[in-house]
Amino acid sequence: MWRGEGRESVVSARLAARAQIVGPVGSAFWHQGQFGSGEEWQLVRKTRADRYDEAEAHLLKHHPWQNPEVSAAPIVAGAEAYLHWLETTTPSG
């Protein structure tokens, strides 16, 4: 199942320090000009801003969908020890 593989591959490649699967979540969306709804699973990953491009490319390459949602939300603050862990767990490539 890709959901688990995606979570593990992005972390094992050190493109994310952590990845979690959230779901299923109910979604309503437009796809190929048609309104739809259904169940989806969300992959939440923690990485550094300077690793985003590599993580995005990795996820797009390995995801089975042609146009999966890949986006970023910044961490604007955090515990010093947590931010240090995030920094050291995802070294620059």
C-alpha positions as CSV (number, residue, x, y, z in Angstrom):
1,M,0.0,0.0,0.0
2,W,1.5,3.3,-1.1
3,R,0.5,5.2,2.0
4,G,2.9,3.3,4.3
5,E,5.6,3.2,1.6
6,G,5.4,6.9,1.1
7,R,5.6,7.6,4.8
8,E,8.6,5.3,5.2
9,S,10.5,6.2,2.0
10,V,10.5,10.0,2.6
11,V,11.9,9.4,6.2
12,S,14.4,6.7,5.2
13,A,15.7,9.1,2.5
14,R,16.2,11.7,5.3
15,L,14.0,14.1,3.4
16,A,11.7,14.3,6.5
17,A,12.4,13.7,10.2
18,R,8.9,12.3,10.7
19,A,5.9,11.3,8.6
20,Q,2.5,10.5,9.8
21,I,-0.6,9.1,8.1
22,V,-3.8,10.8,9.0
23,G,-7.1,9.4,7.9
24,P,-9.2,8.5,6.4
25,V,-10.5,12.1,6.0
26,G,-13.6,13.0,4.0
27,S,-12.9,15.2,1.1
28,A,-14.9,17.3,-1.4
29,F,-13.0,18.4,-4.5
30,W,-13.0,19.3,-8.1
31,H,-11.1,16.8,-10.3
32,Q,-10.8,16.9,-14.1
33,G,-13.7,19.4,-14.3
34,Q,-16.1,17.3,-12.1
35,F,-17.2,17.7,-8.5
36,G,-16.4,14.7,-6.4
37,S,-16.1,13.5,-2.8
38,G,-14.5,10.6,-1.1
39,E,-12.0,9.3,1.4
40,E,-8.4,10.3,1.4
41,W,-5.4,9.8,3.6
42,Q,-3.1,12.7,4.5
43,L,0.7,12.3,4.8
44,V,2.0,14.9,7.2
45,R,5.8,15.2,7.2
46,K,8.2,17.3,9.2
47,T,11.2,18.7,7.3
48,R,13.2,21.9,6.9
49,A,12.4,24.6,4.4
50,D,15.7,24.0,2.5
51,R,14.7,20.3,2.0
52,Y,11.2,21.0,0.7
53,D,12.1,20.9,-3.0
54,E,13.8,17.5,-2.6
55,A,11.0,16.1,-0.5
56,E,8.4,17.3,-3.0
57,A,10.2,15.8,-5.9
58,H,10.5,12.5,-4.1
59,L,6.8,12.4,-3.2
60,L,5.7,13.3,-6.7
61,K,8.0,10.7,-8.3
62,H,6.7,7.9,-6.0
63,H,3.0,8.8,-5.6
64,P,0.6,6.8,-7.8
65,W,-1.7,9.8,-8.5
66,Q,-0.9,12.1,-11.3
67,N,-1.5,15.3,-9.3
68,P,-1.4,14.6,-5.5
69,E,-1.6,17.5,-3.1
70,V,1.9,18.4,-1.9
71,S,2.1,21.7,0.0
72,A,4.0,23.2,2.9
73,A,3.0,25.0,6.1
74,P,5.9,26.7,8.0
75,I,6.9,25.9,11.5
76,V,7.1,29.4,12.9
77,A,8.1,28.4,16.4
78,G,8.9,25.3,18.4
79,A,10.7,23.9,21.4
80,E,14.5,24.3,21.0
81,A,15.2,20.6,21.4
82,Y,12.5,19.6,18.8
83,L,13.8,22.1,16.3
84,H,17.4,20.8,16.9
85,W,16.2,17.2,16.3
86,L,14.5,18.3,13.1
87,E,17.6,20.1,11.9
88,T,20.0,17.2,12.6
89,T,17.7,14.4,11.4
90,T,17.3,16.0,7.9
91,P,20.9,17.0,6.9
92,S,21.4,18.9,3.7
93,G,21.8,16.6,0.7
